[in-house]
């Protein structure tokens, strides 16, 4: 019975990993030669942006009306409380995965977030960059960050996506995924120290919110869909258990009858 349950759980995990969100690739290396456009409209590689430091990576888009702003606002608060020296102990990179956004938007977003912090923060420690030649998409794919472009009836482009803070080692190894919008500075400090030593750590929380272009309707639809999916999976598990238990009892009853004969 344990064998059947294990197979079923593996199938469920594979089905889940094909959806939107983050399909974790712990221990994989990100391509450091990817080129991005920084806040000064300069072409820089990911390796240059990381500068040989443990790095906190987020993937967002700057016009996002959903979870990107709360995630980045919380990042600013968390970094204000982080007891490590930015630009010396770590770097932060926010990569814009939208196709039509500009360095000007990156500058504005960075300015607002740095200004919101309650201490002096080395501005060159947190980069806001946009992609070139699909470098953002390739980076997203390398870390398992899945998103979907949507176009509204008015022609407005938005994206369905999740939220995660991804920790990279100085060599570009993916060492930790921190799901969701809010992160504790103590957890991030530990993750950065482990990344510095190239230590890969499993994710504790798998739950991640999602951002939708049609926020209310999309949220309700996915929430309902998730519940239906959960009920279906639970029904399958219960049905399989009942089948196996009944099958085991039938076999035992036949064995007992055979012994009596």
C-alpha positions in Angstrom: 0.0 0.0 0.0 2.9 2.4 0.8 4.2 1.8 -2.7 0.9 2.9 -4.3 0.6 5.9 -2.1 4.2 7.0 -2.9 3.5 6.7 -6.7 0.3 8.7 -6.3 2.0 11.5 -4.3 4.8 11.7 -6.9 2.2 12.1 -9.7 0.5 14.8 -7.7 3.8 16.7 -7.3 4.6 16.4 -11.0 1.2 17.8 -11.9 1.5 20.7 -9.5 5.0 21.5 -10.8 3.7 22.1 -14.3 1.5 25.0 -13.2 2.3 28.6 -12.6 4.4 29.6 -9.6 7.9 28.4 -8.7 9.2 25.0 -9.8 12.2 24.9 -7.5 15.6 24.1 -8.9 17.7 23.9 -5.8 21.4 23.4 -6.5 21.2 24.4 -10.1 23.4 27.2 -11.5 22.0 30.4 -13.0 23.6 31.6 -16.3 25.9 34.4 -15.1 26.5 35.7 -18.7 23.0 36.9 -19.1 22.9 40.6 -20.0 20.5 43.1 -18.4 19.9 46.9 -18.7 20.5 48.6 -15.3 19.1 51.9 -13.9 21.7 53.9 -15.9 20.7 52.2 -19.2 24.0 50.3 -19.2 24.4 46.7 -20.4 25.7 44.6 -17.5 25.9 40.8 -16.9 24.4 39.0 -14.1 27.9 38.2 -12.9 28.7 41.9 -12.7 25.5 42.7 -10.9 26.2 40.0 -8.3 29.9 41.1 -7.9 30.9 37.8 -6.3 28.5 38.2 -3.4 25.6 36.1 -2.0 22.5 37.6 -3.8 18.8 38.0 -3.1 16.9 37.8 -6.3 13.3 38.7 -7.0 11.4 38.7 -10.3 8.7 41.3 -10.7 7.4 43.9 -13.1 7.1 47.5 -12.1 3.6 48.3 -13.3 2.2 45.3 -11.4 -1.0 46.2 -9.6 -1.0 43.1 -7.5 1.7 41.5 -5.3 4.9 43.0 -6.7 4.5 46.3 -4.8 3.7 44.6 -1.4 6.6 42.2 -1.9 9.1 44.9 -2.8 7.8 47.2 0.0 8.3 44.4 2.5 11.8 43.8 1.0 12.7 47.4 1.8 11.5 47.0 5.4 13.3 43.7 5.8 16.6 45.1 4.4 16.3 48.0 6.8 16.4 45.5 9.6 19.0 43.1 8.1 22.1 43.0 10.3 24.6 42.5 7.4 26.5 45.0 5.4 24.9 45.5 2.0 27.3 45.6 -1.0 29.9 43.8 1.2 28.0 40.8 2.6 25.3 40.6 0.0 23.7 42.1 -3.1 20.0 42.4 -4.1 18.7 42.2 -7.7 15.2 42.8 -8.8 14.7 41.7 -12.4 11.8 43.0 -14.4 10.3 40.2 -16.6 7.8 42.4 -18.4 8.6 43.0 -22.1 7.6 46.6 -22.4 9.1 48.3 -19.4 11.9 50.8 -19.3 15.0 51.7 -17.2 13.1 54.9 -16.3 10.5 52.8 -14.5 13.3 50.9 -12.8 14.8 54.2 -11.6 11.5 55.4 -10.2 10.7 52.1 -8.4 14.2 52.0 -6.9 14.0 55.6 -5.8 10.7 55.1 -4.0 11.8 52.0 -2.2 15.2 53.3 -1.1 13.5 56.5 0.1 11.0 54.4 2.2 13.8 52.7 4.2 14.3 53.9 7.7 18.1 53.9 7.5 20.8 54.9 5.0 21.2 52.1 2.5 24.0 51.8 -0.1 22.0 52.4 -3.3 24.4 50.4 -5.5 23.6 47.3 -3.4 20.1 46.9 -4.8 19.8 46.8 -8.6 16.6 47.1 -10.6 17.2 45.8 -14.1 15.2 45.0 -17.2 16.0 42.2 -19.7 17.7 42.3 -23.1 17.0 39.6 -25.7 14.8 37.7 -23.3 17.5 37.5 -20.6 14.7 38.0 -18.0 12.7 35.1 -19.4 15.8 32.9 -19.5 16.7 33.8 -15.9 13.2 33.1 -14.8 13.3 29.7 -16.5 16.6 28.9 -14.9 15.2 29.4 -11.4 11.8 27.8 -12.2 9.8 31.0 -11.9 6.8 30.6 -14.1 4.5 33.4 -15.2 1.8 33.9 -17.9 1.2 37.0 -20.0 -2.4 38.2 -20.3 -4.0 40.9 -22.5 -7.2 42.5 -21.3 -10.1 43.7 -23.5 -8.6 47.2 -23.4 -5.3 45.9 -24.7 -3.5 46.2 -21.3 -0.8 43.7 -20.7 -0.4 42.0 -17.3 1.1 38.9 -15.9 -0.1 36.1 -13.7 2.8 35.1 -11.4 3.8 34.1 -7.9 6.1 35.7 -5.3 9.4 34.3 -4.0 12.7 35.5 -2.8 15.5 33.4 -4.4 18.9 33.2 -2.7 22.0 32.7 -4.9 25.5 31.8 -3.8 28.5 33.9 -5.0 29.0 31.4 -7.9 25.4 31.6 -9.0 24.1 28.4 -7.3 20.4 28.4 -6.2 20.7 27.7 -2.5 17.3 28.7 -1.1 13.7 29.7 -2.1 11.7 31.8 0.4 8.1 31.8 -0.7 5.6 34.6 -0.3 5.6 38.3 0.2 6.9 38.8 3.8 10.3 37.6 5.0 12.0 37.8 8.4 15.4 39.5 8.4 16.7 36.8 10.7 15.7 34.1 8.2 17.2 36.1 5.3 20.5 36.6 7.2 20.8 32.9 7.8 20.0 32.1 4.2 22.7 34.6 3.0 25.3 33.1 5.4 24.5 29.6 4.1 24.6 30.8 0.5 28.1 32.3 1.2 29.2 28.8 2.1 27.4 27.3 -1.0 25.0 25.4 1.3 21.8 24.4 -0.3 18.8 24.4 2.0 15.2 23.1 1.4 12.2 25.4 1.4 10.1 25.3 4.5 6.9 27.0 3.3 5.5 26.0 -0.1 2.6 28.4 -0.1 2.9 31.4 -2.4 0.3 34.0 -3.3 -0.5 34.8 -7.0 -0.9 38.0 -8.9 -3.7 38.3 -11.5 -4.4 40.9 -14.1 -8.1 40.6 -13.3 -7.4 40.5 -9.6 -10.7 39.7 -8.0 -12.1 37.4 -10.6 -8.8 35.7 -11.1 -8.3 35.2 -7.4 -11.7 33.7 -6.9 -11.3 31.4 -9.9 -8.0 30.1 -8.9 -9.1 29.8 -5.2 -12.1 27.8 -6.3 -10.0 25.8 -8.8 -7.5 25.0 -6.0 -10.3 23.8 -3.7 -11.8 21.6 -6.4 -8.4 20.2 -7.3 -7.8 19.5 -3.6 -11.1 17.8 -3.2 -10.5 15.6 -6.3 -7.0 14.6 -5.1 -8.3 13.9 -1.6 -11.1 11.8 -3.1 -8.6 9.8 -5.2 -6.4 9.2 -2.1 -9.4 8.1 0.0 -10.8 5.9 -2.8 -7.4 4.2 -3.3 -7.1 3.6 0.5 -10.5 2.1 0.7 -9.8 -0.1 -2.4 -6.5 -1.3 -0.9 -8.0 -1.9 2.6 -11.0 -3.8 1.1 -8.7 -5.8 -1.2 -6.5 -6.7 1.8 -9.5 -7.8 3.8 -10.9 -9.9 0.9 -7.5 -11.6 0.5 -7.4 -12.4 4.3 -11.0 -13.8 4.2 -10.1 -16.0 1.3 -7.0 -17.3 3.1 -9.0 -18.0 6.2 -11.7 -19.9 4.2 -9.0 -21.9 2.4 -7.5 -22.9 5.8 -10.9 -24.0 7.1 -11.5 -26.2 4.0 
